[in-house]
Amino acid sequence: MKHKIKSRIWIEIDDQVLLGEGRVRLLKAIDKTGSLSQAAKLLNMSYKKAWNLIDSVNKSAKEKVTINTVGGKGGGGAYVTHYGKSLIEAFDNINSKCWKYLVEQEKIINKL
């Protein structure tokens, strides 16, 4: 029998979730598509859920993580701010290091 170690990382501010894997995936999709609605579609998520997640992140963060523009001649859009991109990078770095450590620990426990 082979043991597996499972984990999920998230960052909180004052007991409120700021970032987790799902929110980071959504931010990356917004960065890729330039649109909250397109990002939601890409992730098979309702627009309302995506909007609520991004609204929560923006309210919890010390600076805006995304900027949304209202539709008009060229339509609306959204983009991830410089601060938002730095949060994504920090989260990915923490998550990567955590998984590297857990893989090492998994090898140790499987030798027992």
C-alpha positions as CSV (number, residue, x, y, z in Angstrom):
1,M,0.0,0.0,0.0
2,K,1.3,3.4,-1.0
3,H,0.6,6.4,1.2
4,K,-0.4,9.8,-0.3
5,I,-0.2,13.1,1.4
6,K,-3.0,15.6,0.4
7,S,-3.0,19.4,1.1
8,R,-4.7,22.6,0.1
9,I,-3.1,26.0,0.6
10,W,-5.0,29.3,1.0
11,I,-4.1,32.7,2.3
12,E,-6.4,34.5,4.8
13,I,-6.7,38.1,6.0
14,D,-8.6,38.6,9.3
15,D,-10.1,35.1,9.0
16,Q,-11.4,35.8,5.4
17,V,-10.0,33.8,2.5
18,L,-8.0,36.1,0.2
19,L,-6.6,33.5,-2.2
20,G,-6.8,29.8,-2.8
21,E,-6.3,27.6,-5.8
22,G,-9.8,28.4,-7.3
23,R,-9.4,32.1,-6.9
24,V,-5.9,32.0,-8.4
25,R,-7.2,30.0,-11.4
26,L,-9.9,32.6,-11.9
27,L,-7.4,35.5,-11.7
28,K,-5.2,33.7,-14.3
29,A,-8.2,33.2,-16.6
30,I,-9.1,36.9,-16.3
31,D,-5.5,37.8,-17.1
32,K,-5.6,35.4,-20.1
33,T,-9.1,36.4,-21.5
34,G,-9.4,40.1,-20.4
35,S,-12.9,39.4,-19.3
36,L,-14.6,38.1,-16.2
37,S,-17.4,36.5,-18.1
38,Q,-15.0,34.8,-20.5
39,A,-12.9,33.6,-17.6
40,A,-16.0,32.2,-15.9
41,K,-16.9,30.3,-19.1
42,L,-13.3,29.0,-19.5
43,L,-13.5,27.6,-16.0
44,N,-17.1,26.3,-16.3
45,M,-18.2,28.6,-13.5
46,S,-21.3,30.8,-13.4
47,Y,-20.7,34.5,-13.9
48,K,-22.3,35.2,-10.5
49,K,-19.9,32.9,-8.7
50,A,-16.9,34.4,-10.5
51,W,-18.1,37.9,-9.7
52,N,-18.6,37.0,-6.0
53,L,-15.1,35.5,-5.7
54,I,-13.4,38.4,-7.4
55,D,-15.5,40.9,-5.3
56,S,-14.4,39.1,-2.2
57,V,-10.7,39.1,-3.2
58,N,-10.9,42.8,-4.0
59,K,-12.6,43.7,-0.7
60,S,-10.1,41.6,1.3
61,A,-6.9,42.7,-0.4
62,K,-5.0,45.8,0.6
63,E,-5.2,47.0,-3.0
64,K,-7.4,46.2,-6.0
65,V,-6.5,42.8,-7.5
66,T,-8.7,43.3,-10.6
67,I,-10.1,46.3,-12.4
68,N,-13.4,45.9,-14.2
69,T,-14.6,48.1,-17.0
70,V,-18.3,48.5,-17.9
71,G,-19.4,47.7,-21.4
72,G,-19.7,50.3,-24.1
73,K,-18.8,50.5,-27.8
74,G,-16.0,47.9,-27.4
75,G,-17.7,46.0,-24.6
76,G,-16.5,45.7,-21.0
77,G,-13.5,43.9,-19.7
78,A,-11.4,43.1,-16.8
79,Y,-7.7,42.9,-16.0
80,V,-5.5,41.8,-13.2
81,T,-3.5,44.6,-11.6
82,H,0.2,44.6,-10.9
83,Y,-0.6,43.9,-7.3
84,G,-2.9,41.1,-8.3
85,K,-0.1,39.5,-10.4
86,S,2.3,39.8,-7.5
87,L,-0.2,37.9,-5.3
88,I,-0.6,35.2,-7.9
89,E,3.1,34.8,-8.1
90,A,3.5,34.7,-4.3
91,F,0.7,32.1,-4.0
92,D,2.2,29.9,-6.8
93,N,5.6,30.1,-5.1
94,I,4.2,29.1,-1.7
95,N,2.1,26.3,-3.2
96,S,5.0,24.9,-5.3
97,K,7.3,24.8,-2.3
98,C,4.7,23.2,-0.2
99,W,4.1,20.4,-2.7
100,K,7.8,19.9,-3.2
101,Y,8.1,19.4,0.6
102,L,5.1,17.1,0.7
103,V,6.5,14.9,-2.1
104,E,9.7,14.5,-0.1
105,Q,7.7,13.6,3.0
106,E,5.6,11.1,1.0
107,K,8.8,9.3,0.0
108,I,9.9,9.1,3.6
109,I,6.6,7.8,4.9
110,N,6.4,5.2,2.1
111,K,9.7,3.7,3.1
112,L,8.4,2.9,6.6
